[in-house]
């Protein structure tokens, strides 16, 4: 019986080989015999994103930060000297640092209470937000020279719509979102809000809406970018909540909102705008900065002198770094090559440089009083959405 089976198998195999060898004579391929390995299906095509009209196309629908890869500088900024610009809120100055030597190379006098240094949408200008001076000071990042102040009332923070059509001033004490011309800063539309302390923001993957934190009333706003209207508002489910920085996930599905009183990040579905969940990080959670590979986000815990590292893929915190001599890590940015995280020490008149691979402190640099929203410049990206450098 065994020999019979073997013989039958050999005969069948020979017949199959003959059939496989038969061609059509026309050079066409015949169908593969049954039992051969099926062809690997092509990966599904990524659906193009229908973005805000006038917005540069989304490079990768699964990674909003695809343009921010290490040293991928725009031709506009590639010849700009690499510098760190630190606004000192109580000294009314901007300290300029050379990131290669960790040395202060200059000090620029600006208006009263500078809060953030903000790259313009076209990447050509750095705007210093002189909150109580009610002005913006333009700095030419090519020369490091300051230009003539522009009158803008209550400019706590500054953003730009993804199509570059408007600058959006976060007028914190005025309780307004003010849409302005991105070059002249002339008012185009003023949007009063009912929350207190409009503060930080980030835009959806398609740029059609943005989420705003209101730090003094513990609320969030959802704003339609094109209509320039508030379309959603909610109070965070935590007594005394004080939301700060806002960042969208690489895939655009979630927004993370730092909360310095809840000591963690709120995780929000921006599309549905339903109640977010809290992820504890550390005391005084404040600033959020995405790494150059879009895999990790650095979270500053100002109240305890630490930096938490959040993994987007795993959806959890994986590391926590402590500044060796304590401190108050606040706002900042990642170097163009992605190797160094620069942060202001808000209550310690200093700036920290931290290795993004190890968490080791590389430098601690004295600056003016009350350093806040420092900008590392230039950084990779095609255009700026504002704040201390949110690039797409």
C-alpha positions as CSV (number, residue, x, y, z in Angstrom):
1,X,0.0,0.0,0.0
2,X,2.8,2.4,0.9
3,X,4.7,1.7,-2.4
4,X,1.4,2.3,-4.3
5,X,1.0,5.7,-2.7
6,X,4.5,6.7,-3.4
7,X,4.2,5.6,-7.0
8,X,0.9,7.5,-7.4
9,X,2.5,10.6,-5.9
10,X,5.4,10.4,-8.4
11,X,3.1,10.0,-11.4
12,X,1.0,13.0,-10.2
13,X,4.1,15.1,-9.7
14,X,5.4,14.2,-13.2
15,X,2.0,15.1,-14.7
16,X,2.0,18.4,-12.9
17,X,5.5,19.2,-14.1
18,X,4.5,18.5,-17.7
19,X,1.4,20.7,-17.3
20,X,3.5,23.5,-15.7
21,X,6.0,23.3,-18.6
22,X,3.3,23.8,-21.3
23,X,3.2,27.3,-22.6
24,X,0.8,29.1,-24.8
25,X,3.4,29.9,-27.4
26,X,2.6,33.6,-27.2
27,X,4.9,34.5,-24.3
28,X,1.9,35.0,-21.9
29,X,2.2,33.7,-18.4
30,X,0.0,30.9,-17.4
31,X,-1.8,30.8,-14.1
32,X,0.3,29.3,-11.3
33,X,-0.6,25.7,-10.2
34,X,-2.6,25.3,-7.1
35,X,-0.6,25.0,-3.9
36,X,2.0,27.7,-4.9
37,X,2.5,30.8,-2.7
38,X,0.0,33.5,-3.3
39,X,1.3,37.0,-4.3
40,X,1.7,39.4,-1.4
41,X,-1.0,42.0,-1.7
42,X,0.0,45.6,-2.1
43,X,-0.3,47.7,1.0
44,X,-3.5,49.7,1.0
45,X,-3.0,53.2,-0.4
46,X,-3.2,56.0,2.2
47,X,-6.2,58.1,1.7
48,X,-5.3,61.7,0.8
49,X,-6.4,64.2,3.5
50,X,-8.8,66.9,2.4
51,X,-7.2,69.7,4.1
52,X,-8.1,73.3,4.9
53,X,-8.4,75.2,1.6
54,X,-5.0,76.8,0.8
55,X,-3.1,74.6,3.2
56,X,0.0,72.7,1.9
57,X,-0.9,69.1,1.3
58,X,-0.5,66.6,4.2
59,X,2.7,64.6,3.4
60,X,1.6,61.5,5.4
61,X,-2.0,60.9,6.5
62,X,-0.6,58.8,9.4
63,X,2.0,61.3,10.6
64,X,1.3,65.0,10.8
65,X,4.9,65.5,11.7
66,X,6.4,63.9,8.6
67,X,8.1,67.1,7.5
68,X,9.9,67.5,10.8
69,X,12.6,64.8,10.3
70,X,16.2,65.4,11.6
71,X,17.9,68.3,9.8
72,X,15.2,68.4,7.1
73,X,15.4,72.2,6.9
74,X,13.4,74.3,4.4
75,X,15.4,76.2,1.8
76,X,14.0,79.3,3.5
77,X,16.0,78.7,6.7
78,X,18.9,76.4,5.8
79,X,21.4,79.3,6.0
80,X,20.1,80.7,9.2
81,X,22.5,80.4,12.2
82,X,21.3,77.9,14.8
83,X,20.3,79.7,17.9
84,X,18.1,79.4,21.0
85,X,16.0,82.5,21.7
86,X,14.9,82.8,25.3
87,X,12.2,85.4,26.3
88,X,12.8,86.6,29.9
89,X,9.4,87.8,31.2
90,X,10.7,89.8,34.2
91,X,13.8,91.2,32.5
92,X,12.1,92.3,29.3
93,X,14.8,90.8,27.2
94,X,15.5,87.9,24.9
95,X,18.7,85.9,25.6
96,X,20.4,84.4,22.6
97,X,22.4,81.2,23.0
98,X,24.7,79.3,20.6
99,X,23.6,75.7,21.0
100,X,26.9,74.3,19.9
101,X,29.0,76.1,22.6
102,X,26.2,76.6,25.1
103,X,27.3,80.2,25.4
104,X,25.2,83.3,25.5
105,X,26.0,85.3,22.3
106,X,23.7,88.3,22.9
107,X,20.8,90.0,24.6
108,X,18.0,91.8,22.8
109,X,15.9,94.4,24.6
110,X,12.2,94.0,23.9
111,X,8.8,95.1,25.3
112,X,7.2,94.5,28.7
113,X,6.8,90.9,29.7
114,X,7.8,88.8,26.7
115,X,6.1,85.4,26.9
116,X,7.0,83.4,23.8
117,X,9.3,83.6,20.8
118,X,7.2,82.5,17.8
119,X,8.4,81.5,14.3
120,X,6.1,83.0,11.5
121,X,4.2,80.8,9.1
122,X,6.6,81.6,6.3
123,X,9.6,80.9,8.6
124,X,11.2,84.2,7.9
125,X,10.5,86.1,11.2
126,X,10.6,85.4,14.9
127,X,7.9,87.3,16.8
128,X,8.5,88.1,20.4
129,X,5.1,88.3,22.3
130,X,5.4,91.3,24.7
131,X,2.3,90.5,26.6
132,X,2.0,93.5,28.9
133,X,3.8,95.8,26.5
134,X,1.1,95.1,23.9
135,X,3.6,94.8,21.1
136,X,5.2,92.1,19.0
137,X,9.0,92.5,18.3
138,X,10.1,91.0,15.0
139,X,13.6,89.4,15.0
140,X,15.3,88.5,11.7
141,X,16.7,85.0,12.4
142,X,19.3,85.5,9.6
143,X,21.0,88.4,11.3
144,X,19.7,88.2,14.9
145,X,18.6,91.8,14.7
146,X,15.3,93.1,16.1
147,X,13.0,95.3,14.0
148,X,10.4,97.9,14.9
149,X,7.7,96.9,17.3
150,X,4.2,96.2,16.0
151,X,1.3,97.3,18.2
152,X,-0.8,94.2,19.2
153,X,-3.0,94.2,22.3
154,X,-2.5,91.4,24.9
155,X,-0.4,89.0,22.8
156,X,0.1,86.2,25.3
157,X,0.7,83.7,22.6
158,X,0.6,83.6,18.8
159,X,-0.4,80.9,16.2
160,X,-0.9,80.8,12.4
161,X,-3.6,79.0,10.5
162,X,-2.2,76.1,8.4
163,X,-2.9,77.9,5.1
164,X,-0.9,80.9,6.3
165,X,-3.9,83.2,5.8
166,X,-4.2,84.5,9.4
167,X,-2.2,85.0,12.6
168,X,-4.2,84.1,15.7
169,X,-3.4,86.0,18.8
170,X,-4.2,84.4,22.1
171,X,-5.4,87.5,24.0
172,X,-5.5,85.9,27.4
173,X,-6.7,88.7,29.6
174,X,-8.9,90.3,26.9
175,X,-10.7,86.9,26.5
176,X,-10.4,87.0,22.8
177,X,-9.0,85.0,19.8
178,X,-7.9,87.7,17.4
179,X,-7.4,86.8,13.7
180,X,-4.9,89.1,12.1
181,X,-3.0,89.6,8.9
182,X,0.1,87.4,9.3
183,X,2.5,90.1,8.2
184,X,1.1,93.5,9.2
185,X,-0.8,92.1,12.2
186,X,-3.9,94.2,11.3
187,X,-7.1,92.8,12.8
188,X,-9.3,90.8,10.5
189,X,-11.7,89.3,13.0
190,X,-12.1,89.3,16.8
191,X,-13.7,86.3,18.4
192,X,-14.8,86.9,22.0
193,X,-14.7,83.8,24.3
194,X,-16.4,83.1,27.5
195,X,-13.6,81.1,29.1
196,X,-10.6,82.7,30.9
197,X,-7.0,82.6,29.9
198,X,-6.8,81.4,26.3
199,X,-3.4,80.0,26.2
200,X,-2.1,77.3,23.9
201,X,-3.4,75.4,20.9
202,X,-2.8,72.9,18.2
203,X,-4.5,72.1,14.9
204,X,-6.1,68.9,13.6
205,X,-4.5,66.8,10.9
206,X,-6.5,68.4,8.2
207,X,-6.2,71.9,9.7
208,X,-9.9,72.5,9.7
209,X,-10.2,73.0,13.5
210,X,-7.9,73.7,16.5
211,X,-8.2,73.0,20.2
212,X,-7.4,75.8,22.6
213,X,-6.7,75.6,26.4
214,X,-8.1,78.2,28.8
215,X,-5.9,78.0,31.8
216,X,-7.7,80.2,34.3
217,X,-11.1,78.6,34.0
218,X,-10.0,75.0,33.3
219,X,-11.8,74.8,29.9
220,X,-11.1,73.7,26.3
221,X,-12.4,75.3,23.1
222,X,-12.8,73.8,19.7
223,X,-12.5,76.4,16.9
224,X,-13.5,76.1,13.2
225,X,-10.4,77.4,11.4
226,X,-12.1,78.6,8.2
227,X,-15.2,80.0,9.8
228,X,-13.1,81.5,12.7
229,X,-15.8,80.5,15.2
230,X,-15.9,78.6,18.5
231,X,-17.8,75.4,17.7
232,X,-17.3,73.5,21.0
233,X,-16.5,74.3,24.7
234,X,-16.1,72.0,27.7
235,X,-14.9,72.2,31.3
236,X,-12.2,69.7,32.3
237,X,-13.5,67.1,34.8
238,X,-11.0,68.2,37.5
239,X,-11.5,70.8,40.3
240,X,-9.0,73.6,39.8
241,X,-7.8,72.3,36.4
242,X,-5.2,74.6,34.7
243,X,-4.6,73.4,31.1
244,X,-1.4,74.5,29.3
245,X,0.3,73.2,26.2
246,X,-1.6,71.3,23.5
247,X,-0.2,68.8,21.0
248,X,-1.9,66.5,18.4
249,X,-0.8,62.9,18.0
250,X,1.1,62.0,14.8
251,X,-2.0,60.2,13.4
252,X,-4.2,63.1,14.3
253,X,-6.6,61.0,16.3
254,X,-5.9,62.5,19.8
255,X,-5.0,65.7,21.4
256,X,-2.8,65.9,24.5
257,X,-3.3,68.8,26.9
258,X,-0.9,69.4,29.7
259,X,-2.4,70.4,33.0
260,X,-0.2,71.8,35.7
261,X,-2.8,71.4,38.5
262,X,-4.1,67.9,37.5
263,X,-0.4,66.9,37.2
264,X,-0.8,65.1,33.9
265,X,-2.0,65.1,30.4
266,X,-5.6,65.0,29.2
267,X,-6.1,62.7,26.2
268,X,-8.9,64.1,24.0
269,X,-10.6,62.9,20.8
270,X,-10.7,66.2,18.9
271,X,-13.2,65.1,16.3
272,X,-15.9,64.0,18.8
273,X,-14.8,66.5,21.5
274,X,-16.1,64.2,24.2
275,X,-14.8,64.2,27.8
276,X,-11.0,63.5,27.9
277,X,-9.2,61.1,30.2
278,X,-6.3,62.1,32.5
279,X,-2.9,60.5,32.3
280,X,-0.7,61.4,35.3
281,X,2.8,62.5,34.4
282,X,4.2,64.6,37.3
283,X,3.7,67.7,39.4
284,X,3.1,70.8,37.3
285,X,2.8,69.1,33.9
286,X,3.4,72.0,31.5
287,X,5.1,71.6,28.0
288,X,4.8,69.0,25.3
289,X,7.4,68.4,22.6
290,X,7.4,65.8,19.9
291,X,10.6,64.0,18.9
292,X,12.0,64.0,15.4
293,X,10.9,60.4,14.7
294,X,7.3,61.1,15.8
295,X,7.6,58.2,18.2
296,X,8.0,60.0,21.5
297,X,6.8,63.1,23.2
298,X,8.7,64.9,26.0
299,X,6.5,66.2,28.8
300,X,7.9,68.8,31.2
301,X,6.8,68.6,34.9
302,X,7.6,72.0,36.1
303,X,6.7,71.5,39.7
304,X,9.1,68.6,40.3
305,X,12.0,69.2,37.9
306,X,11.4,66.2,35.7
307,X,10.7,65.2,32.1
308,X,8.4,62.3,31.3
309,X,8.7,60.5,28.0
310,X,5.5,59.4,26.3
311,X,5.5,56.7,23.6
312,X,2.8,57.3,21.0
313,X,2.7,53.7,19.7
314,X,2.4,52.2,23.2
315,X,0.2,54.9,24.4
316,X,2.0,55.1,27.7
317,X,4.8,56.8,29.6
318,X,8.1,54.8,29.3
319,X,10.7,57.0,31.0
320,X,11.1,59.8,33.5
321,X,14.2,62.0,33.7
322,X,15.1,64.1,36.7
323,X,17.2,67.3,36.3
324,X,20.2,66.6,38.6
325,X,20.0,69.8,40.6
326,X,16.3,70.3,40.4
327,X,14.7,73.1,38.4
328,X,11.5,74.3,36.8
329,X,11.4,72.9,33.2
330,X,8.8,74.8,31.3
331,X,8.6,75.6,27.5
332,X,11.1,74.9,24.8
333,X,11.8,72.8,21.7
334,X,13.9,70.1,20.1
335,X,17.1,70.7,18.2
336,X,17.1,70.4,14.4
337,X,19.0,67.1,14.6
338,X,16.6,65.8,17.3
339,X,19.4,65.1,19.8
340,X,18.8,67.9,22.3
341,X,15.7,69.1,24.2
342,X,16.0,72.7,25.2
343,X,13.9,74.0,28.0
344,X,13.5,77.2,30.0
345,X,13.8,77.1,33.8
346,X,10.9,79.4,34.6
347,X,11.7,80.1,38.2
348,X,15.4,79.6,38.2
349,X,16.6,82.1,35.6
350,X,18.3,79.4,33.5
351,X,18.0,77.2,30.5
352,X,18.5,73.4,30.3
353,X,19.9,71.3,27.5
354,X,18.9,67.6,27.8
355,X,20.1,64.6,25.7
356,X,16.9,63.1,24.1
357,X,18.4,59.6,24.1
358,X,19.6,59.4,27.6
359,X,17.9,62.2,29.6
360,X,21.3,63.4,30.7
361,X,21.6,67.1,31.3
362,X,24.1,68.5,28.9
363,X,24.1,72.1,30.0
364,X,22.6,74.6,32.5
365,X,22.9,78.2,31.2
366,X,22.1,81.3,33.3
367,X,19.7,83.7,31.5
368,X,17.4,86.6,32.5
369,X,14.6,86.5,35.1
370,X,11.5,84.5,34.3
371,X,12.5,82.7,31.1
372,X,9.5,81.2,29.4
373,X,8.6,80.2,25.8
374,X,12.0,79.8,24.2
375,X,12.4,79.0,20.5
376,X,15.1,76.7,19.0
377,X,15.6,78.0,15.5
378,X,15.7,77.0,12.8
379,X,13.9,73.7,13.0
380,X,12.8,71.2,10.3
381,X,9.4,71.8,8.6
382,X,7.7,73.5,5.7
383,X,5.7,76.1,7.7
384,X,5.1,77.1,11.2
385,X,1.8,77.0,13.2
386,X,3.3,79.2,15.8
387,X,3.9,78.9,19.6
388,X,7.6,78.1,20.3
389,X,7.7,76.2,17.0
390,X,5.0,73.8,15.9
391,X,5.9,72.8,12.4
392,X,4.3,70.8,9.6
